[in-house]
Amino acid sequence: MFRPLELFIGLRYTRAKRRNHFISFISLISMLGIALGVTALIVVISVMNGFDNELRTRILGMVSHATISSLDEGGMSDWAATQKKAEANSHVLGSAPFIEREAMLQGDRVGGAIVRGVLPDQEPKVSEVDRKMKAGKLEDLVAGRFGIVLGRELSYKLGVDVGEQVVVYAPEIQATPVGAVPRLKRFTVVGIFEIGMEEYDAGLAIVNLEDAQRLYQMQGPDGLRLKLDDMFNAFGVARSLAEELGQYYRVRDWMQGHANFFRAIAMEKRVMFMILSLIVAVAAFNLVSTLVMLVQDKQADIAILRTLGASPLSIMGVFMVQGVVVGAIGIALGTLFGVVLALNLEAIVKFIETQFNFTVLSPDVYYISDLPSDMHWSDVGLIALLGFGFSLIATLYPAWRAARTQPAAALRYE
């Protein structure tokens, strides 16, 4: 079978037992360094993807993909008809009315929170709060009974539990014969939920929509919360819906409320990628010293090839093949180990925790106590391509130096 001269000689040099074992040792170190760097990069990026996915899932468990809010302070009076029009859109999987206002809550202690009014039978269409209940049920929010569901951290802050009462103060003043007093209502705690996000567990209280309307003296809900088939196209779909409805509405998607949060995660991911890429680069550029020493060791062979008619480009090709082969083996090993670790990271971490009796992420400290991993094959391909690029660049200088070898000077003392 025909093989180019450069490939044939380069592979032969790679397989041959070298007289200088130090060169072989440096090649092995370079190979293992590339493998280690690629492994670390795949695992860390997979963990960053896992945290991003876990946080997005928890946030979307309480936040709808998009909201359409009325600009009328009294609320959306014709919300039922508006909901039918919204659900007729092919991109809308579900919708539910809501009221969302700030309030001061008083139990044994006082704390501020966001009070969200919902319809218990429709809320599961746009959120997962019914599946995150730790005590009671969302269905216990019956209109007229003034029940309230609190986040677990909020219940701790207020010092109340299921069956106890809290007073909700609306940030509005009403006139009475004894003067201006804040509007307030006594609610009974009928349930406690836990999402795993401090923003909601410590700052959200849920009541029935009709009870919220009475507390805030509204004629209807603030608007509709939507669940869509493509959460990344939420703003566009919500905007087109608002235009179809023919009135003035405020449109907001889930990314707008958490833009800085997800932007910070994306920035951390890019920074970690760049830092760990330097590890791969350092390991790849160890090939420079390996190939420079090899070129020096093979001066006579290079001179003979030149006298037999090999061009400088052919000589460059020989040593580039050697460097690329070493790099490719390191990349292949690193990719294999990285993929295996990324796919089994959670099981490996649990095994280590069991064997050594310690916790990597304590649930008492971190809301996410597992180490999630979400490997994307596109990331694996990009990392492998990056490692290959570094290996190829590292071969250029030694190969160019080999191509400049003068046969007469190299064979003078042979």
C-alpha positions, 0 to 999 in steps of 0.5 A: 500500500502506498504511503507518503515518504514523510508519513512512512519515516515519521511513523518509523521514527515514532515506533523505533527504539531510540538510543537516547532514552531521555527523549523517549521519556520527555515524549511520554511526559508530553503525551501524558500532559496532553491527556491530563489537560484534555481530561481535566478540560472535558470534566470541568466543562461538563460540570459547568454545563451541569450546574448551568442546567441544574440552576436553569431547571430550578429557576424555571421550576418557579419562573414561567418562560414568559409573562404578559402583564397588563399595564392597567394597575387594576389588573387584566379584567378580561384575562379568561378571553386573553388566556384562550387567545394565548393558548391558541398559539402553537408555541404555548404549552400552558398558561396561568393567571397571576398576581405578584406584589411585595408585602411584609409578613409577620409571624413570630418574627417579621420579614419581607417577601413577594406574594404571588396569587395563583389558581391552584388548578392552573399553576402546575401548567407553568411551574413545578411548585406543586411537586416541590411541596414539603408539607401540605398541598397547593390545592389547599389554597381555597378561595376565601379561606385565606391560606398561604404557602411559604418557602421553607427558608421564609417559614424559618425566618418568620418562625411559623409552621403549617397550621399557624397564622401570619399577617400579610401587610400590603404596601398600601394605605387605606383611610379609616375613622382612626386614620390612615392604616396599612392594608392587612389580612391574616392568613393561615399557613397551609403548606411549605415548599422547597425549590433549592434556590434561596431567592424563592425559598426565602422570599416567596409566598403563594396565595389563592388568586382571588385572595390576592385580589381582595388583599390588593383590591384588584379587578383581575390578575396582573397578567398571564404566565406562559410555558412555551415549546422553546424557552430560548425563543420566549421573548419573541413568542410573547411579543408576537402574542402581545401584538395579536391581543391588540392592547398594550402589555408588558412582555418579559421572558425568564432570561430578563429576570436572571440575565446577570446570573446566567451571564456570570455562569457563561463568563465563568465557563469561558474563563475556566475553558481558557485557563484549562486550555493553557494546561493543554498548551503547556503540555503540547509545547513540551513537544518542542523540546522533545522534537528539538532534541530529536532533530539534533539526534537525527542530524546524520539521518536528515543529511542522508535524506537530503543527499538522496533528494528529500526536499526541506518540506519533506524533512519538515513533514517527517518531524511534524508527523512525529509530533502530531502522532504523540499529540494525537495519542495524548488527545485520544487518551485524554478524550477517553478518560474525560468522557468516562469521568464526565459520564460517571462523575456523580457515581464516582463522587458518591463512591469516594464520599462513601469510602472516605466518609466525607461530603464534597458539597455539604447540603448544609452549606450549598443548595446544590449538594450533588456534583452535576455533569452534563457532557456535550459532544460538541464540547468534546470535539472542540477540546480535541480539536484545540489540543490537536491545533496546539500539537500541530503548532508545537511541531513547526519550529523543530520541523523548520529547524530540521529542514534547514540542516545542511548535509555537508555540515551534518556529515563532516564528522561522521 
